[in-house]
Amino acid sequence: MQPANHNDPVILALAALAATLGDERRAQRFIDLTGIGTDELRQRAGEPALLAALLRFLEAHEPDLMAVAEAIGGKPEDLVQARRELEEGQL
């Protein structure tokens, strides 16, 4: 996967979403914990609230946070900052 644009929280979070969904175990855990269905996930994928929730999910389990950050060519702190910006509406 190409490195995500680390200056844009939406692009970074979308890259993290793609990396999360690309790992069957992690994807299933995210779906199970959030209760979101795959159709709803597709419809809401670009919404800041959903993207922030995904990043909170990754933050809650450091191995996932580290793995996804590595997969998208970023750092864990980039994902944490993106979540903050998404939650604060600083888009």
N, C-alpha and C positions, 0 to 999 in steps of 0.2 A: 504494500500500500504506500502511496506517495505521502510525504509529510503534509499534514494539514496546515492551513494558514493559522498560525498561533495568535494572530492579532484579531481575528474575528471569532467571537464566542459561538456563533451559530454554526459556522463552518467546522470549527473544532469539535463541537458537540455532535454534529452530524457524522463526522469521521469516527467519533467514539461510538456512536450508535451503530454504524456499519460494522465496526470491529467487534462490538458486543454481540450483534446478531450473527456474525460470522463464526462465533464459537458456540456450538450447540448447547453445551452445559450452561454457559453464562447466559445465553439468550433465554433458555427455559427458566432459569432462576429469576431473571428479570420479569418475564411474563407471569410466572407464578406469584412473585412477591407483589407486583403491581396490580394484578388482576386485569391487565389490559389485554384485549384480544389482538390477534394479528391484523385483522381488518382495521380496527381502531388505531393500532400502531401505525399502519400505513397512512391513514387519513391525517393523523396528528403529528407525524414525524418532524415537521418543521416548526411546531409550536414551542416557544421558549419554555413554557411550564413543563412540557413533557421532556424536553432536552435537559432542563435543570434536574428533573426527577431522575433521569438516567445517570447524570453525573453524580448526584447524591448516592444513588445505588452503588456506583463504582467506588466512591469514597468510603462507603460503609465496609468494604472488603478490600483491604490494601493490595492483596495479590492481584485482584482484578484491575484495580486502578493502575498498578504498575504495568501489568500485561497490556492493557489497552493503550496506555501512554506510549509504550514501546512500539506497539503495532502501528500507531499513527505517526511515529517519528517525533513525539513530543515528550514533555516531562509531566509527571503527576501534578505538579503545581500549576501547570498550564490549564489542566482540566478543572482544578479547584477554582482557579480564577475565572474561568469561563462560566462555571456554575454560579459564582457570585454575581457576575455581570448579567447573566440571564435572569436571575432572581430579582435583581435590582432594576431591571428594565433598561440597562445602559447599552442599548443596541444602537 
